[in-house]
């Protein structure tokens, strides 16, 4: 191998190669510590998975659920309309709640 074929920062001797490798291991460990120190990255995978689920619902045409006034969970879904659309019936799909809500709306 000629001198021009080798990268300039890789040493030719075994001791030099070990020192070069150790330098890069230390850099990698330091970067991992810095990344771990950044607040909020510990649960990054869970947050990304939750966003992917939300995006799948939005891209499929399904609108997000509304917030139930009784239990506070985002599980309230439109069920039906009455009086020619003047009253909407919304039902909480949380098994522990199951409340119904009537909403007065302006007919279209």
OpenMM code with the backbone's topology and positions (N, CA, C; nanometers):
from openmm import Vec3, app, unit

residues = "UNK UNK UNK UNK UNK UNK UNK UNK UNK UNK UNK UNK UNK UNK UNK UNK UNK UNK UNK UNK UNK UNK UNK UNK UNK UNK UNK UNK UNK UNK UNK UNK UNK UNK UNK UNK UNK UNK UNK UNK UNK UNK UNK UNK UNK UNK UNK UNK UNK UNK UNK UNK UNK UNK UNK UNK UNK UNK UNK UNK UNK UNK UNK UNK UNK UNK UNK UNK UNK UNK UNK UNK UNK UNK UNK UNK UNK UNK UNK UNK UNK UNK UNK UNK UNK UNK UNK UNK UNK UNK UNK UNK UNK UNK UNK UNK UNK UNK UNK UNK UNK UNK UNK UNK UNK UNK UNK UNK".split()
positions = [
    Vec3(0.0845, -0.1164, 0.0000),
    Vec3(0.0000, 0.0000, 0.0000),
    Vec3(0.0892, 0.1228, 0.0000),
    Vec3(0.0670, 0.2109, -0.0922),
    Vec3(0.1506, 0.3301, -0.1010),
    Vec3(0.1044, 0.4357, -0.0016),
    Vec3(0.1867, 0.5325, 0.0180),
    Vec3(0.1594, 0.6385, 0.1147),
    Vec3(0.0335, 0.7160, 0.0761),
    Vec3(0.0017, 0.7312, -0.0518),
    Vec3(-0.1137, 0.8094, -0.0947),
    Vec3(-0.2455, 0.7329, -0.0760),
    Vec3(-0.2401, 0.5985, -0.0602),
    Vec3(-0.3612, 0.5195, -0.0430),
    Vec3(-0.4135, 0.5221, 0.1008),
    Vec3(-0.3325, 0.5582, 0.1977),
    Vec3(-0.3725, 0.5541, 0.3382),
    Vec3(-0.4301, 0.6881, 0.3819),
    Vec3(-0.5360, 0.6830, 0.4641),
    Vec3(-0.5851, 0.8092, 0.5220),
    Vec3(-0.4775, 0.8705, 0.6098),
    Vec3(-0.4737, 0.9995, 0.6152),
    Vec3(-0.3637, 1.0684, 0.6831),
    Vec3(-0.3672, 1.0535, 0.8344),
    Vec3(-0.4846, 1.0282, 0.8962),
    Vec3(-0.4901, 1.0226, 1.0417),
    Vec3(-0.4782, 0.8813, 1.0984),
    Vec3(-0.4615, 0.7796, 1.0173),
    Vec3(-0.4454, 0.6430, 1.0659),
    Vec3(-0.2960, 0.6102, 1.0700),
    Vec3(-0.2412, 0.5772, 1.1881),
    Vec3(-0.0979, 0.5472, 1.1990),
    Vec3(-0.0648, 0.4094, 1.1419),
    Vec3(0.0631, 0.3899, 1.1086),
    Vec3(0.1065, 0.2640, 1.0491),
    Vec3(0.1510, 0.1620, 1.1532),
    Vec3(0.1973, 0.2030, 1.2688),
    Vec3(0.2474, 0.1077, 1.3679),
    Vec3(0.1336, 0.0524, 1.4520),
    Vec3(0.1588, -0.0634, 1.5154),
    Vec3(0.0567, -0.1267, 1.5989),
    Vec3(0.0245, -0.0403, 1.7203),
    Vec3(0.1273, 0.0160, 1.7828),
    Vec3(0.1048, 0.1020, 1.8992),
    Vec3(0.0264, 0.2263, 1.8574),
    Vec3(0.0637, 0.2805, 1.7454),
    Vec3(-0.0082, 0.3985, 1.6953),
    Vec3(-0.1535, 0.3667, 1.6631),
    Vec3(-0.1774, 0.2472, 1.6081),
    Vec3(-0.3138, 0.2068, 1.5762),
    Vec3(-0.3977, 0.1902, 1.7022),
    Vec3(-0.3385, 0.1342, 1.8071),
    Vec3(-0.4096, 0.1175, 1.9335),
    Vec3(-0.4416, 0.2543, 1.9931),
    Vec3(-0.3450, 0.3457, 1.9905),
    Vec3(-0.3697, 0.4802, 2.0427),
    Vec3(-0.4798, 0.5502, 1.9629),
    Vec3(-0.4750, 0.5347, 1.8307),
    Vec3(-0.5760, 0.5951, 1.7450),
    Vec3(-0.7143, 0.5380, 1.7761),
    Vec3(-0.7246, 0.4067, 1.7920),
    Vec3(-0.8523, 0.3420, 1.8236),
    Vec3(-0.9025, 0.3851, 1.9607),
    Vec3(-0.8115, 0.3914, 2.0592),
    Vec3(-0.8506, 0.4332, 2.1942),
    Vec3(-0.9032, 0.5774, 2.1940),
    Vec3(-0.8420, 0.6638, 2.1135),
    Vec3(-0.8876, 0.8025, 2.1027),
    Vec3(-1.0320, 0.8073, 2.0512),
    Vec3(-1.0628, 0.7247, 1.9516),
    Vec3(-1.1977, 0.7232, 1.8953),
    Vec3(-1.2981, 0.6590, 1.9905),
    Vec3(-1.2571, 0.5591, 2.0656),
    Vec3(-1.3462, 0.4989, 2.1662),
    Vec3(-1.3815, 0.6032, 2.2718),
    Vec3(-1.2811, 0.6794, 2.3165),
    Vec3(-1.3067, 0.7838, 2.4155),
    Vec3(-1.4019, 0.8894, 2.3603),
    Vec3(-1.3860, 0.9247, 2.2335),
    Vec3(-1.4756, 1.0227, 2.1714),
    Vec3(-1.6188, 0.9696, 2.1663),
    Vec3(-1.6342, 0.8436, 2.1294),
    Vec3(-1.7673, 0.7830, 2.1205),
    Vec3(-1.8331, 0.7770, 2.2579),
    Vec3(-1.7586, 0.7356, 2.3579),
    Vec3(-1.8123, 0.7301, 2.4944),
    Vec3(-1.8523, 0.8697, 2.5408),
    Vec3(-1.7697, 0.9693, 2.5107),
    Vec3(-1.8010, 1.1063, 2.5493),
    Vec3(-1.9295, 1.1534, 2.4804),
    Vec3(-1.9445, 1.1232, 2.3529),
    Vec3(-2.0664, 1.1613, 2.2819),
    Vec3(-2.1892, 1.0909, 2.3398),
    Vec3(-2.1766, 0.9635, 2.3748),
    Vec3(-2.2888, 0.8918, 2.4354),
    Vec3(-2.3284, 0.9550, 2.5682),
    Vec3(-2.2321, 0.9969, 2.6475),
    Vec3(-2.2618, 1.0636, 2.7749),
    Vec3(-2.3318, 1.1964, 2.7509),
    Vec3(-2.2865, 1.2710, 2.6511),
    Vec3(-2.3507, 1.3993, 2.6207),
    Vec3(-2.4943, 1.3791, 2.5747),
    Vec3(-2.5156, 1.2806, 2.4908),
    Vec3(-2.6514, 1.2531, 2.4425),
    Vec3(-2.7410, 1.2093, 2.5570),
    Vec3(-2.6909, 1.1244, 2.6456),
    Vec3(-2.7697, 1.0789, 2.7603),
    Vec3(-2.8006, 1.1929, 2.8555),
    Vec3(-2.7146, 1.2939, 2.8601),
    Vec3(-2.7358, 1.4062, 2.9517),
    Vec3(-2.8438, 1.5018, 2.9024),
    Vec3(-2.8741, 1.4971, 2.7747),
    Vec3(-2.9771, 1.5859, 2.7213),
    Vec3(-3.1120, 1.5433, 2.7780),
    Vec3(-3.1822, 1.6385, 2.8358),
    Vec3(-3.3098, 1.6077, 2.9004),
    Vec3(-3.4121, 1.5616, 2.7963),
    Vec3(-3.4875, 1.4588, 2.8289),
    Vec3(-3.5956, 1.4123, 2.7439),
    Vec3(-3.5571, 1.3060, 2.6430),
    Vec3(-3.4317, 1.2681, 2.6344),
    Vec3(-3.3957, 1.1662, 2.5357),
    Vec3(-3.4117, 1.0256, 2.5907),
    Vec3(-3.4334, 1.0118, 2.7208),
    Vec3(-3.4463, 0.8790, 2.7798),
    Vec3(-3.5678, 0.8043, 2.7281),
    Vec3(-3.6777, 0.8754, 2.7040),
    Vec3(-3.7990, 0.8108, 2.6557),
    Vec3(-3.8289, 0.8507, 2.5114),
    Vec3(-3.7258, 0.8798, 2.4369),
    Vec3(-3.7433, 0.9250, 2.2994),
    Vec3(-3.8122, 0.8200, 2.2138),
    Vec3(-3.7771, 0.6933, 2.2287),
    Vec3(-3.8400, 0.5881, 2.1491),
    Vec3(-3.9892, 0.5803, 2.1761),
    Vec3(-4.0283, 0.5924, 2.3016),
    Vec3(-4.1707, 0.5866, 2.3359),
    Vec3(-4.2448, 0.7068, 2.2787),
    Vec3(-4.1816, 0.8247, 2.2838),
    Vec3(-4.2454, 0.9436, 2.2297),
    Vec3(-4.2614, 0.9348, 2.0788),
    Vec3(-4.1607, 0.8838, 2.0105),
    Vec3(-4.1684, 0.8684, 1.8650),
    Vec3(-4.2765, 0.7672, 1.8292),
    Vec3(-4.2863, 0.6575, 1.9032),
    Vec3(-4.3897, 0.5570, 1.8769),
    Vec3(-4.5291, 0.6154, 1.8957),
    Vec3(-4.5482, 0.6972, 1.9992),
    Vec3(-4.6789, 0.7599, 2.0223),
    Vec3(-4.7139, 0.8561, 1.9092),
    Vec3(-4.6152, 0.9312, 1.8619),
    Vec3(-4.6399, 1.0218, 1.7500),
    Vec3(-4.6721, 0.9459, 1.6218),
    Vec3(-4.6069, 0.8325, 1.6007),
    Vec3(-4.6357, 0.7517, 1.4821),
    Vec3(-4.7786, 0.6991, 1.4858),
    Vec3(-4.8276, 0.6603, 1.6033),
    Vec3(-4.9658, 0.6136, 1.6157),
    Vec3(-5.0625, 0.7275, 1.5843),
    Vec3(-5.0352, 0.8472, 1.6379),
    Vec3(-5.1209, 0.9620, 1.6106),
    Vec3(-5.1217, 0.9966, 1.4622),
    Vec3(-5.0035, 0.9929, 1.4012),
    Vec3(-4.9954, 1.0243, 1.2585),
    Vec3(-5.0687, 0.9211, 1.1744),
    Vec3(-5.0647, 0.7946, 1.2145),
    Vec3(-5.1364, 0.6913, 1.1406),
    Vec3(-5.2862, 0.7182, 1.1458),
    Vec3(-5.3370, 0.7604, 1.2619),
    Vec3(-5.4786, 0.7941, 1.2736),
    Vec3(-5.5138, 0.9138, 1.1858),
    Vec3(-5.4292, 1.0160, 1.1870),
    Vec3(-5.4578, 1.1349, 1.1071),
    Vec3(-5.4513, 1.1054, 0.9580),
    Vec3(-5.3537, 1.0257, 0.9171),
    Vec3(-5.3395, 0.9948, 0.7750),
    Vec3(-5.4481, 0.9013, 0.7249),
    Vec3(-5.5100, 0.8251, 0.8151),
    Vec3(-5.6178, 0.7353, 0.7746),
    Vec3(-5.7516, 0.8079, 0.7669),
    Vec3(-5.7553, 0.9363, 0.8009),
    Vec3(-5.8779, 1.0138, 0.7947),
    Vec3(-5.9551, 1.0146, 0.9249),
    Vec3(-5.9056, 0.9498, 1.0252),
    Vec3(-5.9730, 0.9438, 1.1548),
    Vec3(-5.9340, 1.0669, 1.2357),
    Vec3(-6.0319, 1.1444, 1.2776),
    Vec3(-6.0007, 1.2644, 1.3551),
    Vec3(-5.9727, 1.2272, 1.4999),
    Vec3(-5.8923, 1.3060, 1.5691),
    Vec3(-5.8587, 1.2740, 1.7081),
    Vec3(-5.9811, 1.2865, 1.7985),
    Vec3(-5.9813, 1.2095, 1.9044),
    Vec3(-6.0923, 1.2127, 1.9992),
    Vec3(-6.0906, 1.3428, 2.0775),
    Vec3(-6.2086, 1.3810, 2.1272),
    Vec3(-6.2212, 1.5004, 2.2088),
    Vec3(-6.2010, 1.4636, 2.3555),
    Vec3(-6.1867, 1.5642, 2.4405),
    Vec3(-6.1633, 1.5408, 2.5831),
    Vec3(-6.2970, 1.5294, 2.6553),
    Vec3(-6.3114, 1.4250, 2.7346),
    Vec3(-6.4317, 1.4032, 2.8139),
    Vec3(-6.4295, 1.4988, 2.9335),
    Vec3(-6.5406, 1.5651, 2.9585),
    Vec3(-6.5474, 1.6593, 3.0706),
    Vec3(-6.5559, 1.5869, 3.2044),
    Vec3(-6.6025, 1.4635, 3.2026),
    Vec3(-6.6190, 1.3896, 3.3275),
    Vec3(-6.4878, 1.3270, 3.3745),
    Vec3(-6.4216, 1.2490, 3.2861),
    Vec3(-6.3002, 1.1778, 3.3280),
    Vec3(-6.1713, 1.2481, 3.2858),
    Vec3(-6.1781, 1.3383, 3.1876),
    Vec3(-6.0601, 1.4125, 3.1448),
    Vec3(-5.9746, 1.3411, 3.0415),
    Vec3(-6.0120, 1.2193, 3.0033),
    Vec3(-5.9351, 1.1451, 2.9029),
    Vec3(-5.9784, 1.1860, 2.7628),
    Vec3(-5.8880, 1.1691, 2.6682),
    Vec3(-5.9187, 1.2024, 2.5291),
    Vec3(-5.9803, 1.0793, 2.4617),
    Vec3(-6.1025, 1.0467, 2.5044),
    Vec3(-6.1714, 0.9282, 2.4525),
    Vec3(-6.3146, 0.9582, 2.4095),
    Vec3(-6.3526, 1.0850, 2.4014),
    Vec3(-6.4882, 1.1242, 2.3653),
    Vec3(-6.5019, 1.1228, 2.2134),
    Vec3(-6.6008, 1.0482, 2.1628),
    Vec3(-6.6223, 1.0350, 2.0185),
    Vec3(-6.7656, 1.0719, 1.9822),
    Vec3(-6.7805, 1.1308, 1.8634),
    Vec3(-6.9128, 1.1640, 1.8106),
    Vec3(-6.9884, 1.0352, 1.7824),
    Vec3(-7.1139, 1.0282, 1.8277),
    Vec3(-7.1944, 0.9087, 1.8035),
    Vec3(-7.3069, 0.9347, 1.7048),
    Vec3(-7.3863, 1.0387, 1.7277),
    Vec3(-7.4988, 1.0658, 1.6376),
    Vec3(-7.5418, 1.2108, 1.6503),
    Vec3(-7.6307, 1.2502, 1.5600),
    Vec3(-7.6889, 1.3840, 1.5676),
    Vec3(-7.8406, 1.3697, 1.5668),
    Vec3(-7.9071, 1.4632, 1.6330),
    Vec3(-8.0522, 1.4610, 1.6437),
    Vec3(-8.1064, 1.5975, 1.6078),
    Vec3(-8.2350, 1.6043, 1.5833),
    Vec3(-8.3049, 1.7278, 1.5502),
    Vec3(-8.2414, 1.7958, 1.4288),
    Vec3(-8.2238, 1.7194, 1.3241),
    Vec3(-8.1667, 1.7688, 1.1979),
    Vec3(-8.0289, 1.8310, 1.2162),
    Vec3(-7.9488, 1.7736, 1.3024),
    Vec3(-7.8120, 1.8190, 1.3214),
    Vec3(-7.7963, 1.9297, 1.4235),
    Vec3(-7.9045, 1.9685, 1.4922),
    Vec3(-7.8951, 2.0760, 1.5909),
    Vec3(-7.8352, 2.0271, 1.7220),
    Vec3(-7.8431, 1.8977, 1.7501),
    Vec3(-7.7885, 1.8402, 1.8730),
    Vec3(-7.6995, 1.7225, 1.8352),
    Vec3(-7.5781, 1.7229, 1.8860),
    Vec3(-7.4850, 1.6113, 1.8636),
    Vec3(-7.4718, 1.5319, 1.9921),
    Vec3(-7.4650, 1.3993, 1.9803),
    Vec3(-7.4457, 1.3122, 2.0955),
    Vec3(-7.3040, 1.2582, 2.0890),
    Vec3(-7.2278, 1.2801, 2.1965),
    Vec3(-7.0901, 1.2349, 2.2072),
    Vec3(-7.0821, 1.1347, 2.3217),
    Vec3(-7.0049, 1.0257, 2.3023),
    Vec3(-6.9937, 0.9198, 2.4022),
    Vec3(-6.8470, 0.8997, 2.4371),
    Vec3(-6.8197, 0.8883, 2.5681),
    Vec3(-6.6843, 0.8596, 2.6148),
    Vec3(-6.6609, 0.7093, 2.6027),
    Vec3(-6.5529, 0.6712, 2.5346),
    Vec3(-6.5222, 0.5293, 2.5139),
    Vec3(-6.4255, 0.4746, 2.6174),
    Vec3(-6.4041, 0.5472, 2.7257),
    Vec3(-6.3252, 0.4958, 2.8374),
    Vec3(-6.4141, 0.3984, 2.9145),
    Vec3(-6.3703, 0.2725, 2.9321),
    Vec3(-6.4555, 0.1729, 2.9995),
    Vec3(-6.4965, 0.2147, 3.1409),
    Vec3(-6.4139, 0.2896, 3.2095),
    Vec3(-6.4470, 0.3303, 3.3457),
    Vec3(-6.5462, 0.4462, 3.3486),
    Vec3(-6.5587, 0.5208, 3.2397),
    Vec3(-6.6437, 0.6407, 3.2380),
    Vec3(-6.7751, 0.6145, 3.1648),
    Vec3(-6.7714, 0.6070, 3.0328),
    Vec3(-6.8900, 0.5782, 2.9527),
    Vec3(-6.9953, 0.6875, 2.9518),
    Vec3(-6.9580, 0.8124, 2.9831),
    Vec3(-7.0576, 0.9196, 2.9896),
    Vec3(-7.1024, 0.9620, 2.8500),
    Vec3(-7.2225, 1.0209, 2.8460),
    Vec3(-7.2795, 1.0749, 2.7233),
    Vec3(-7.2850, 1.2265, 2.7368),
    Vec3(-7.2636, 1.2950, 2.6270),
    Vec3(-7.2662, 1.4406, 2.6284),
    Vec3(-7.3460, 1.4881, 2.5084),
    Vec3(-7.4387, 1.5802, 2.5328),
    Vec3(-7.5162, 1.6404, 2.4228),
    Vec3(-7.4629, 1.7804, 2.3992),
    Vec3(-7.4420, 1.8109, 2.2727),
    Vec3(-7.3895, 1.9429, 2.2377),
    Vec3(-7.4852, 2.0110, 2.1400),
    Vec3(-7.5191, 2.1343, 2.1734),
    Vec3(-7.6039, 2.2144, 2.0868),
    Vec3(-7.5165, 2.2778, 1.9796),
    Vec3(-7.5515, 2.2587, 1.8538),
    Vec3(-7.4737, 2.3156, 1.7438),
    Vec3(-7.5672, 2.3905, 1.6502),
    Vec3(-7.5099, 2.4795, 1.5723),
    Vec3(-7.5896, 2.5504, 1.4733),
    Vec3(-7.6108, 2.4597, 1.3532),
    Vec3(-7.7346, 2.4372, 1.3108),
    Vec3(-7.7565, 2.3516, 1.1942),
    Vec3(-7.6955, 2.4136, 1.0692),
    Vec3(-7.6473, 2.3309, 0.9833),
    Vec3(-7.5820, 2.3809, 0.8616),
    Vec3(-7.6811, 2.4053, 0.7539),
] * unit.nanometer
topology = app.Topology()
chain = topology.addChain("A")
for resn in residues:
    res = topology.addResidue(resn, chain)
    for name in ("N", "CA", "C"):
        topology.addAtom(name, app.Element.getBySymbol(name[0]), res)
